[in-house]
Amino acid sequence: MKVAEAIRDIFMETEGTFLLDLHKRLLERIPGRSRKYTTTVRLVHLLKKMGLVEFAYHGPASPLLPRSYYIVVPGTEFDPRWMEYPFHVIYPATRLGLRYDEEKEAGREPRGRSPEYVD
Protein backbone atom coordinates (compact mmCIF):
# COMPACT_ATOMS: atom_id res chain seq x y z
CA MET A 1 0.00 0.00 0.00
CA LYS A 2 1.22 3.47 -0.88
CA VAL A 3 1.82 5.95 1.94
CA ALA A 4 -0.53 8.58 0.51
CA GLU A 5 -3.28 5.97 0.09
CA ALA A 6 -2.82 4.89 3.70
CA ILE A 7 -3.06 8.51 4.86
CA ARG A 8 -6.22 9.00 2.78
CA ASP A 9 -7.78 5.84 4.18
CA ILE A 10 -6.99 6.87 7.76
CA PHE A 11 -8.52 10.31 7.23
CA MET A 12 -11.59 8.75 5.62
CA GLU A 13 -12.08 6.16 8.38
CA THR A 14 -11.71 8.68 11.20
CA GLU A 15 -13.50 11.54 9.38
CA GLY A 16 -10.44 13.67 10.14
CA THR A 17 -7.71 13.28 12.69
CA PHE A 18 -4.78 15.13 14.20
CA LEU A 19 -1.18 14.51 13.14
CA LEU A 20 0.07 12.50 16.13
CA ASP A 21 -2.85 10.08 15.83
CA LEU A 22 -2.26 9.86 12.08
CA HIS A 23 1.41 9.07 12.72
CA LYS A 24 0.56 6.24 15.13
CA ARG A 25 -2.05 4.76 12.79
CA LEU A 26 0.36 5.01 9.85
CA LEU A 27 3.00 3.03 11.74
CA GLU A 28 0.39 0.33 12.44
CA ARG A 29 -0.89 0.35 8.86
CA ILE A 30 2.52 -0.02 7.21
CA PRO A 31 4.51 -2.37 9.46
CA GLY A 32 8.25 -2.77 9.11
CA ARG A 33 8.63 0.79 7.95
CA SER A 34 10.06 3.13 10.57
CA ARG A 35 8.83 6.64 9.99
CA LYS A 36 9.55 9.73 12.05
CA TYR A 37 6.76 12.01 13.20
CA THR A 38 8.35 14.92 11.33
CA THR A 39 8.15 12.94 8.09
CA THR A 40 4.43 12.39 8.66
CA VAL A 41 4.01 16.13 9.24
CA ARG A 42 5.88 16.89 6.00
CA LEU A 43 3.77 14.37 4.08
CA VAL A 44 0.56 16.03 5.27
CA HIS A 45 1.99 19.47 4.42
CA LEU A 46 2.76 18.28 0.88
CA LEU A 47 -0.68 16.69 0.50
CA LYS A 48 -2.17 20.00 1.64
CA LYS A 49 -0.05 21.86 -0.95
CA MET A 50 -1.32 19.41 -3.59
CA GLY A 51 -4.92 20.21 -2.63
CA LEU A 52 -5.76 16.71 -1.39
CA VAL A 53 -5.89 17.46 2.36
CA GLU A 54 -7.20 20.50 4.20
CA PHE A 55 -7.25 21.84 7.74
CA ALA A 56 -10.61 21.16 9.38
CA TYR A 57 -10.54 22.58 12.91
CA HIS A 58 -8.58 22.86 16.15
CA GLY A 59 -9.47 20.20 18.69
CA PRO A 60 -8.77 19.99 22.39
CA ALA A 61 -5.13 20.72 23.04
CA SER A 62 -2.74 18.08 24.28
CA PRO A 63 -0.25 19.02 27.00
CA LEU A 64 2.47 19.68 24.41
CA LEU A 65 0.89 20.54 21.08
CA PRO A 66 -2.38 22.01 19.85
CA ARG A 67 -4.34 19.44 17.90
CA SER A 68 -5.06 20.53 14.35
CA TYR A 69 -7.45 18.17 12.62
CA TYR A 70 -7.17 17.53 8.89
CA ILE A 71 -9.56 15.92 6.42
CA VAL A 72 -9.52 14.80 2.80
CA VAL A 73 -10.76 17.56 0.51
CA PRO A 74 -14.25 16.50 -0.66
CA GLY A 75 -14.17 15.29 -4.24
CA THR A 76 -10.49 14.27 -4.23
CA GLU A 77 -10.97 10.82 -2.72
CA PHE A 78 -10.20 9.12 -6.04
CA ASP A 79 -7.65 11.61 -7.38
CA PRO A 80 -4.82 9.70 -9.14
CA ARG A 81 -2.21 11.68 -7.19
CA TRP A 82 -3.04 9.54 -4.12
CA MET A 83 -1.19 6.70 -5.90
CA GLU A 84 2.05 8.70 -5.96
CA TYR A 85 4.49 9.51 -3.18
CA PRO A 86 3.89 13.22 -2.34
CA PHE A 87 7.59 14.08 -2.36
CA HIS A 88 7.81 12.77 -5.95
CA VAL A 89 4.83 14.84 -7.07
CA ILE A 90 6.13 18.10 -5.59
CA TYR A 91 9.81 17.37 -6.31
CA PRO A 92 9.84 15.27 -9.50
CA ALA A 93 13.58 15.69 -9.98
CA THR A 94 14.14 13.47 -6.95
CA ARG A 95 12.42 10.41 -8.42
CA LEU A 96 15.39 8.07 -8.54
CA GLY A 97 17.42 10.93 -9.98
CA LEU A 98 16.23 10.18 -13.52
CA ARG A 99 14.83 13.59 -14.38
CA TYR A 100 17.77 15.26 -12.65
CA ASP A 101 20.22 13.35 -14.87
CA GLU A 102 18.19 14.09 -18.01
CA GLU A 103 18.13 17.82 -17.26
CA LYS A 104 21.83 17.87 -16.51
CA GLU A 105 22.71 15.98 -19.72
CA ALA A 106 20.57 18.39 -21.76
CA GLY A 107 22.64 21.26 -20.36
CA ARG A 108 19.78 22.72 -18.33
CA GLU A 109 19.94 23.42 -14.64
CA PRO A 110 17.75 20.80 -12.94
CA ARG A 111 14.91 22.27 -10.92
CA GLY A 112 13.74 20.49 -7.82
CA ARG A 113 10.15 21.62 -7.56
CA SER A 114 7.39 20.92 -10.03
CA PRO A 115 6.25 24.24 -11.61
CA GLU A 116 2.61 23.86 -10.60
CA TYR A 117 3.60 23.73 -6.91
CA VAL A 118 5.99 26.69 -6.85
CA ASP A 119 4.94 29.25 -4.23
N, C-alpha and C positions, 0 to 999 in steps of 0.2 A: 504494500500500500504506500502511496506517495504521501509525503509529509503534509502538503497542502490539502489533500483529500481528507486526511485524518483530522486536521484542524477544522475543516468544513463540517465533517461529520460530528465532531465534538460540539461545535457551536450549534448545529442543528438539533442534536439530541438534548442539549441543556437549554435551548432557546436563549443563548447568550451566557457567557461566563467571564470571569476575570482571569488575568494572565497567569497567576500562580496555580489556580485550579486547572487551567488549560495545560500548563507545563506538566503537572502531575499526571493528568489523563493521557497526555501525549507519550510520556515515558511508559505508561501501562500499555498503550495501544501499539507501540512499536518497540517490542522488547529487543534487548541486545544492542540497542543503539543509545549510547550515552549522549545526552544533549544538555547543555547548560541552559539555565533560566534565561540568560541574556540572549542566547540564540533564539529562543522561543519569542522573546520580546521583539527582536529584529524581524523575525518571520512575520509576526502580526503587523508590524509597522510597514513592511513591504506589501503585504496583502492589502493593507489600508490604502497605500499609495496606488496600488493597482485597481482600486475601486471594488474589491471583493468583500472587504470587511469594513465595518463602520463602528464608531463609538456609539454605545446605546445610552448609558447612564452611569452615575457614580453610585455604588452600593455602600453598605456599611463599611467603615474603615477598619482595617486590621490594625494591630498595634504598631506595625512598622510602615505599611504602605496603604495609601488610599486604594480602594478597589474600583477600577474602571472596567465596566462590563462592555464587551464587544459582541456584535452579532454579524451574521452573513447579510450582506446587502440584498434585500428582496429582489428576486429576478435574476440573480447571478449564481444560483445554486448549481446550474449545469453548464456554467461558463467553461470552455475548454482550457482556460488558464489554470484551473484547479489541478490539472494533470501535470503541470510543470512545477519545477522547484522555483519558488519566488526569486531567489537570488539570480537564477539563470534568465528569468524574464526581465528583471530590472537591469541586470549586468550581463548581457549576452556574450560579451567578450571573454567571460570567465568560463564558459562552457567548454571544459576540457582544453582550453587554450586554442581551439581550432580557429575561431574567428580572429583572435588576436594574431595568430601566425599569418593568416590570409591577409589581414590589413598591413602587417609589417612587410610581407613579401611584395605587396602591391605598392610599397613606398608611401603609404598613408600612415599617419599617426593613429594607432588604435585607440578608440574611445571606449571607456568602460561602461557607460550608462546608455541604455536604449533611449533614442531621441524622444519617444513619447512619454517618458517618465522623468525628463529633465525638469528641475524646478524652475 
